[in-house]
Amino acid sequence: MKAKITLAKEFRIGEIDKRIYGSFIEHLGRAVYGGIYEPDHPTADENGFRQDVIDLVKKLNVPVVRYPGGNFVSGYNWEDGVGPVENRPKKLDLAWGTTEPNLFGTNEFLAWCKKANAECMMAVNLGTRGPDEARNIVEYCNHKKGSYWSDLRISHGVKDPHNIKLWCLGNEMDGGWQMGAKTATEYGRVALEASKMMKWTDPTIETVLCGSSGRYHPTFGQWEVDSLDIAYDSVDYVSLHQYYGNHADDTPSFLAKSLELEEFIHTVICICDYLKAKRRSKKQINLSFDEWNVWYHSHNRPFEKWSVAPPLLEDIYNFEDALLVGSMLITLLRHCDRIKIACLAQLVNVIAPIFTQTGGGIFRQTIFFPFMHLSNYGRGSALLPLIDCEKYDCKDFTDVPYIESIATFNEENEEMTIFCVNKNLEENIILDVNLLDFDGYKPVEFISMDGHAKNEVNSFDNTSVKPHNNPLPEIDNSILTAELKAFSWNVIRLKKG
């Protein structure tokens, strides 16, 4: 099978905000306790942070991490997680049916972020609490000194403000599973007042309005219209959440889910622009896709209720999951002119690319690698390739291109990277890339993940699902030719000179 891609510098979609490669840590399962924080672990530092986890997070090059939830935040009193640890209360977390010991909280997480070279995207509780508590945590975290909450932070041993710039106004507030769930009008009013008061406390911050809980949630669409219409003038982003799974064991349909993701993103952009036009506003609302991933392997596994950090939602990802994660990232980059923030949910153990054993080892899941490649090489501007390839039909979709691709161009470093998924389960594809105005650019690396069964996984004992290097593609008269193996993830890096 043959395919063709045409690329030019003029095919620029927009500048890629580095925060599109963000992730997420929630007080859920072993994400915190036994994940990023385990004081008794052999690699733990003086703060109790697992260094082996930090090392892999740095390899992912994650610029921002959302915290502390998620469903957890809708019942969380942030004051429980600051101050002397011995004085912090143990609380029942109604979101996940566990006990939160509050050994790890805001200041610990901000210290961890510094170690991991990441910034914090802080979520506030707009479920059981409201605007007053929201503006108080902004004062605690961001005000220099001379007020009750800033001086309390200083008394807790944190002299300098954290200067958190990005704040989520609650989480999935239209979901009946959410503590303090609200109607769109109720939420819009609370979000407006919270954002207003938070920005009065620190005018340099940005806020994210909760969109609906997913494309198939009954409120989707109308929720965004009603809540955003109320809060439009005070917020900067609207959030999207989406998870996919292969419940029907239908790989062609599973890999085609990126088409559905494309439509979801397009719909939310249209809603934002409708409200901009309706209000005759010059202000553009951008998107924060602050929960996305594959999630279906670990639903409904039993655990002991009210235990501390039980192993919840611990998906072990297979090879086909990695291909869809790569396709989803490509889809996000196709909209980098409007999607400025995205968070792979989550980072460690809980539906995550990094998996640990409490007290023991660590391994990189299959989905670790496409994320790592894009986060490290997908910087600069996104270029929309013109793709000419065969298509397939499946149970859930028609006219699915076998090739999913995006290119990124870093003009300052004179580097260009092409990312491709070959969704054909059986045939290799000979790909010709027409480089219209990239004279002098030569391939420097051709990475792929291929040759694996769709259900093949990594583990503590076997990490065979990983990328490998291939011979460099040839270029003849500005045409780069590469062979994409069947059912594969591919990264072709080029550099001038």
C-alpha angles and dihedrals in degrees: 000000000000132000137177134212125189120203134184135165088242090064088081116150096183145287114305112238106220089224089074084082094059129131141199140244118190130178088252130122113322097334092109107013107052090006117064094353123050113136094188095053117114091238096045116128128215090285095051093253117145106242093199088060093047090051092056093043088056090052088055088052093218110187099189135021124198115225151223098353175087115105089345093069094061090073100028124119102203091203088068089067101053134071129034110355093222090061097050118110127236109234136189111245106215093189095069103012094246138117118255111210093190093221087135123045146141100317093043091051093049089050089050091051090057090052091049095046091241137125124228126249100197123204121206127211110253093158107072093006137039152202096318094058089043095056090044093059090048088054091047093050104034112024112097102220145301100077133089098256098038091049089049089056090051090050087055090061100263107116100172122059118252092229095210106189103186124062132180115215097222128302134274091333093176092062119105088214089062121099106242095012114187144195116254092258093048091048095044091055094047092045092050093051093043093049092045094051093042091053092046086056092048116007092191096070130098125217134210121214116215112249119200119296095258146330093274097044109116093239096052114131099009090056091057092046096049101040096040092047088060098042099031098113095052105040132071105198141023118217131233127196126192137160128180134201140181097230093151094050088238106142098182091054092042093054089047092061089099087075089059090047089053091055092047092054092045091052094052092047089053091051092051091049092046090057091046089054093042091054093040085231130163090207117103120209112214130198134259110194090193099165123040137136146105109289126167110093097085107038118138099005109159123247138168108275117238092015120137117257099341116185099271129170093357100165115188103211124220131207098269089054088060091054092052092046088053091049092049091052090050089052092051090052091051085067099039089127087071106017105075100160133035131168124202103219109252137005109201131027097327106089085320145147091231121061126189139186113226104249091002147056139338137217140186115246121222092260090057093080105055088046091049092049095050095042093051101036102023098080130120118033128350117232121204108225122214102233125200110184142127120275135214138210124224139172096280103027143032130209096022111173113232089219122064110185148161132173129211125204125200103191095183092056093035091234133137129186129194118203119196139175118199104207095184105113095203113023134068114226124222102216123200114196115198106209100198100184107008098105112173095019113133132185113259100172139013112193126180144169110212146127095063130125112248093247097045113127141185125241141172088276101038127036099166095134099087140113126278135190124253133197110283116265119249124245120209121174092343092309114122114200122199134165113230110202119229114277096007150142115226137189121186115187122196132185132187116253 
